[in-house]
Every structure is written in C-alpha cells, then in structure tokens.
Amino acid sequence: INGATSPTFTAPTGTAGTTYYYVVITNTDNSATGNKTATTTSQVATVTINAKSQNANLGALTLSNGTLNRPFDKDITSYTVNVQNAISSITISPIVEDTGKATITVNNQPSITAVPLIVGNNTIQIVVTAEDGVTKRTYTISVNRAQASSSGGGGGYTPTPQPKPPKPEIITAPIEIGDQQGSNVSTATIKRTTDTNGNKKMK
C-alpha cells in the first residue's frame, strides 16, 4: 500500500469517492543465487466514502397551539399563526426530512422548548443544518398573540356630569324690633340661592 509504514493501514475518509487498495509484498533473500527477490500481490480492497448529505429540509411541523395559515410544505419557509391572548407560550415541534443526519435549532436553542409570547407579533426561526454542516435552511413562523379583551359586564356606564349648583349668597340685613322706629335694632342673616334655572330663593 502506497504510504503504509506498518502492517496496518487506516484509509483516509476526508474525500468522498471510491479508492482501491492492494498489498504488494517483496521478499529479499541475499543468500539466494540469481534473482534474490520475490514479489506477491494481494487481492484488491475497495473503500467507498459517501458524500455527506446536503438535505436541510423540514419534513413536518406541528404546534402546541394555533394553526398554520397554510398547509406545511418543505419548500415554503414562511408561515403565520394567530393565537388568543390567553396563550402565553407556544411549543414548536419540527421534524427533519433527513432523519438522523440533519439537525434543528429553534430560536438558536438546540432542544424543543416552549417559546414565550408577547402581545402582538412574535418571530420564531427554525434553522435546519444538513449533515455536511454547511447547507442550512431557515423557516420563519410569525405568531400573533391577540390583545386582551376589555371587560364587558356592568359598571361600564359613565353618567353625564351635572353642573354644580352655585354657592349660596349670604346677606346680613338690619331688622327693627318694637313699636317705635329705630328701637331694638337687630340683624338677621339671609341666605339667597339660585337654582339651575336662574331662579333666586331667599331663606
């Protein structure tokens, strides 16, 4: 075997393709007369290195809540999902088409975990990496979480504010008490109010 320096040889596997190996043994006998060497050749050993897969497709995609806006297709990489406000997280379960060779990350996480959702739009990215470690494909899911609904039961009526009544006007007036003019002069407090119609009332 070309390059072999010991009785054992490990064939390189870095390049895809088929390589044929055989062993040539040469025995030298210096004590012999005439031809001092004898050569024998082994049977051919075939070593085939298969190229690593470049398949970075998803084979299936399921969600813990909501429904994709279109049936899943490995060649369609963008989807939308609408969920109710009560849904605070969603679990994405992708399955690769090239099982056992390709790998998956969901939002840069290697395992399938619940993705927390904020109110409004949430972008989730699924990246599939093929066996060759180079070929990649990204699937994007936009999850729209609805706004919280407002309370609809009772207590929602707001009465029209009524105008405040004007403050009463306080008047102090002198009052004569007795039979003769100018005698026993006293004072009395009179309260004059005005209603919402503008009518004045004395108390």
C-alpha positions in Angstrom: 0.0 0.0 0.0 1.5 3.3 -1.0 2.3 5.3 2.1 2.0 2.5 4.5 4.8 2.2 7.1 3.5 -0.6 9.3 1.5 -3.9 8.9 -1.7 -1.9 9.5 -3.1 1.0 7.4 -6.0 3.3 8.0 -7.6 4.6 4.8 -8.4 8.4 4.8 -12.1 9.3 4.8 -11.9 13.0 4.2 -12.7 12.8 0.5 -15.9 11.3 -1.0 -15.4 8.6 -3.6 -14.1 5.1 -4.2 -10.4 4.1 -3.6 -8.9 0.7 -4.4 -6.2 -0.7 -2.2 -3.9 -3.7 -2.6 -0.8 -5.0 -0.9 2.5 -5.8 -2.6 4.9 -7.9 -0.6 8.5 -8.1 -1.7 10.8 -10.7 0.0 14.6 -10.3 -0.4 16.9 -13.3 0.1 20.5 -12.1 -0.3 21.8 -15.7 0.1 20.0 -16.8 -2.9 21.7 -17.1 -6.3 20.2 -15.3 -9.3 17.0 -13.4 -8.5 17.2 -12.5 -4.9 13.6 -11.0 -4.6 10.2 -12.5 -4.8 7.0 -10.4 -5.1 3.4 -11.2 -4.4 0.3 -9.0 -4.7 -2.9 -9.2 -2.6 -6.5 -9.0 -3.6 -7.9 -5.5 -4.2 -9.7 -3.9 -1.3 -12.4 -1.3 -2.2 -13.1 1.6 0.1 -16.0 3.9 -0.7 -16.5 7.2 1.1 -20.1 8.5 0.6 -20.6 12.3 0.5 -22.4 13.8 3.4 -26.0 14.8 2.9 -26.9 18.3 1.9 -30.6 17.9 2.7 -31.7 20.8 5.0 -35.4 20.4 4.6 -38.1 20.1 7.3 -40.3 17.0 6.9 -43.1 18.1 9.3 -44.0 20.9 11.6 -46.6 20.9 14.5 -47.6 23.5 17.1 -48.9 23.2 20.6 -51.5 26.0 19.9 -52.9 27.6 16.8 -52.9 26.6 13.1 -50.5 27.5 10.3 -52.0 29.9 7.8 -51.3 27.3 5.0 -50.6 23.5 5.0 -47.0 22.8 5.7 -44.8 22.4 2.7 -41.0 21.8 2.9 -40.4 24.3 0.1 -42.4 27.1 1.8 -40.3 28.7 4.5 -42.7 31.4 5.9 -45.9 30.9 8.0 -48.3 32.9 10.2 -50.1 31.7 13.3 -52.8 33.6 15.3 -53.4 32.7 18.9 -55.7 34.0 21.6 -54.4 36.4 24.4 -54.7 33.5 26.9 -51.9 31.7 25.1 -48.7 32.9 26.7 -46.3 30.4 25.1 -46.1 28.0 22.2 -44.1 24.9 21.6 -42.8 24.3 18.0 -42.1 20.6 17.1 -40.2 20.4 13.8 -39.1 17.1 12.3 -36.3 17.0 9.7 -36.7 15.2 6.4 -33.2 13.7 6.6 -33.8 11.9 9.9 -30.7 11.1 11.9 -28.4 13.3 9.8 -29.8 16.9 9.8 -30.1 18.9 13.0 -32.5 21.6 14.1 -32.4 24.8 16.3 -35.5 26.8 17.3 -34.6 30.4 18.1 -31.0 29.2 18.5 -32.0 26.6 21.1 -31.0 23.0 20.3 -33.9 21.4 22.0 -37.7 21.8 21.7 -38.9 24.2 24.4 -41.9 26.5 25.0 -41.3 29.9 23.4 -42.8 32.7 25.4 -45.2 35.1 23.6 -45.7 38.8 24.0 -48.9 40.5 22.9 -48.6 41.2 19.2 -46.1 39.7 16.7 -43.5 37.1 17.7 -41.0 35.8 15.2 -39.8 32.2 15.6 -36.9 30.9 13.4 -36.3 27.2 12.8 -32.8 26.6 11.3 -32.1 23.2 9.7 -28.5 22.2 9.2 -27.7 19.4 6.8 -25.2 16.6 7.6 -22.5 18.3 5.7 -22.6 21.1 8.3 -22.6 23.8 5.6 -26.0 23.6 3.9 -28.7 25.4 6.0 -32.3 26.4 5.6 -34.4 28.8 7.7 -38.1 28.5 8.3 -39.9 31.5 9.9 -43.1 31.5 11.9 -44.8 34.7 12.8 -47.1 34.1 15.8 -49.6 36.9 16.5 -50.9 36.9 20.1 -54.2 38.8 20.4 -54.8 41.9 22.7 -56.6 41.3 26.0 -60.3 41.9 25.6 -61.9 44.7 27.6 -64.3 43.9 30.5 -67.9 43.8 29.1 -70.0 43.2 32.2 -71.8 46.0 34.2 -70.2 49.1 35.6 -69.2 50.4 32.2 -71.8 53.3 32.2 -70.4 56.7 32.9 -73.1 59.3 33.8 -73.0 62.7 32.2 -71.6 65.1 34.8 -74.2 67.5 36.2 -73.4 71.2 36.7 -72.7 72.1 40.3 -75.3 74.4 41.9 -74.0 78.0 42.6 -72.8 78.7 46.1 -75.4 80.5 48.2 -75.1 84.2 48.7 -75.1 85.3 52.4 -76.6 88.7 53.2 -76.8 90.4 56.6 -79.6 92.9 57.0 -80.7 95.1 60.0 -84.2 94.5 61.4 -86.1 96.8 63.8 -87.9 95.1 66.6 -90.5 97.0 68.7 -93.2 99.7 68.4 -91.1 102.7 68.0 -88.9 103.5 64.9 -85.2 102.9 65.5 -85.6 100.9 68.6 -84.3 97.5 69.3 -82.3 97.2 66.0 -81.0 93.7 65.4 -79.5 91.9 62.4 -80.6 88.8 60.6 -78.7 86.6 58.2 -80.4 85.9 54.9 -79.3 83.1 52.5 -80.1 83.7 48.9 -79.7 80.8 46.5 -80.0 80.5 42.7 -81.2 77.2 41.2 -80.1 75.8 37.8 -82.8 77.7 36.0 -81.7 81.0 37.4 -84.5 81.4 39.9 -83.5 83.1 43.2 -84.8 82.0 46.5 -84.5 83.7 49.9 -84.1 81.8 53.2 
